[in-house]
Amino acid sequence: MSRIIMGIESSCDETGVGLVRLSDDGTVELLADEVASSVDQHARFGGVVPEVASRAHLEAMVPTAERAFATAGLKLSDVDAIAVTAGPGLAGALLVGVSAAKAYATALDVPLYGVNHLAGHIAVDTLQHGPLPSLVLALLVSGGHTQLLRVDDIASKITELGSTVDDAAGEAYDKVARVLDLPYPGGPPIDKAAREGNPSAIAFPRGMTGPRDAKFDFSFSGLKTAVARWVEKTERGGAEVPVNDVAASFQEAVADVLTAKAVRAAKDQGIGTLVISGGVAANSRLSSLAAERCAAAGIELRVPRPRLCTDNGAMIAALGAHVVAADRPVAPLDFSANPALPVDVISL
């Protein structure tokens, strides 16, 4: 007998509610994925304002859930279990989602699962490409996270192989966009500008790629600073900044490091499948270079469609479905959100 899983996501600036159907054979089918973004409210500040995000979640939660059920043609009473992002993320934003999930679970008398946002970014790939192989390498690239993860079991065992020691890739995109007077968030406008630029025009540094550096860790702070100094020097000399070339060269440096380290990690771990997820996974150069390098190395590449890469409720519902299928423990109703929840804690 199939089960309906509701997923609630509120870790940052997107309020997401997703609905999936978990079949007896373990397959997970997406029924609805509704998102309300507060990004426009943060744009004038050049970044996410936690208090603004929390208020936006509070206002959007119920309408977003109503849209999800209308899209799926379901009623609240059809829900068999609820999964909610317990962390990591912004404390106030997480609390809104957790509180809503507890209220729904109590009212419906269904089990509640507090799950990991980062694991959700991996689980969402199953909604597009089907079940994950028994062993997968995940490259998680978003505004707040850049990590290489070994996934032995999406419901029970994820191990971090490497992460960023400073700025995440998405943060670097936002900061470089600000330097180039491009809109926030920086990923899409830089990607667009880069298509008209020369990726070899400027030799920006590749951080953490030296022989003594941790081979699976990342650093983008130095790259961001190098771009800012190059732009400042050009402007000080009275020349016009070639925005497209700067964007293309910066993006090439990011994609080069991310894909090189991901392929190296896959080979090192003996893993034949790479999943790239998170908001930056929607970047055109990252996906194309990853496809090129994975093909050369004989590695299968899986990248969810852009809508599934960014924060959404579908990814939490998908992870919840895998947790339910694995018969993992239900979370106690008095659990708290954890802004620093480690990736190896998949469900509470």
Stockholm file with secondary structure:
# STOCKHOLM 1.0

chainA/1-348         MSRIIMGIESSCDETGVGLVRLSDDGTVELLADEVASSVDQHARFGGVVPEVASRAHLEAMVPTAERAFATAGLKLSDVDAIAVTAGPGLAGALLVGVSAAKAYATALDVPLYGVNHLAGHIAVDTLQHGPLPSLVLALLVSGGHTQLLRVDDIASKITELGSTVDDAAGEAYDKVARVLDLPYPGGPPIDKAAREGNPSAIAFPRGMTGPRDAKFDFSFSGLKTAVARWVEKTERGGAEVPVNDVAASFQEAVADVLTAKAVRAAKDQGIGTLVISGGVAANSRLSSLAAERCAAAGIELRVPRPRLCTDNGAMIAALGAHVVAADRPVAPLDFSANPALPVDVISL
#=GR chainA/1-348 SS CCEEEEEEECSSSEEEEEEEEECTTSCEEEEEEEEEECHHHHHTTTSCCHHHHHHHHHHHHHHHHHHHHHHHTCCGGGCCEEEEEEESSCHHHHHHHHHHHHHHHHHHTCCEEEEEHHHHHHHTTHHHHCSCCSSEEEEEECSSCEEEEEEEETTTEEEEEEEBSSCCHHHHHHHHHHHTTCCSSSHHHHHHHHTTSCTTSSCCCCTTCSTTSCTTCBCCHHHHHHHHHHHHHHHHTTCCCCHHHHHHHHHHHHHHHHHHHHHHHHHHHTCCEEEEESGGGGCHHHHHHHHHHHHHHTCEEECCCHHHHSSCHHHHHHHHHHHHHTTCCCCCTTCCCCTTCCTTCCBC
#=GC SS_cons         CCEEEEEEECSSSEEEEEEEEECTTSCEEEEEEEEEECHHHHHTTTSCCHHHHHHHHHHHHHHHHHHHHHHHTCCGGGCCEEEEEEESSCHHHHHHHHHHHHHHHHHHTCCEEEEEHHHHHHHTTHHHHCSCCSSEEEEEECSSCEEEEEEEETTTEEEEEEEBSSCCHHHHHHHHHHHTTCCSSSHHHHHHHHTTSCTTSSCCCCTTCSTTSCTTCBCCHHHHHHHHHHHHHHHHTTCCCCHHHHHHHHHHHHHHHHHHHHHHHHHHHTCCEEEEESGGGGCHHHHHHHHHHHHHHTCEEECCCHHHHSSCHHHHHHHHHHHHHTTCCCCCTTCCCCTTCCTTCCBC
//
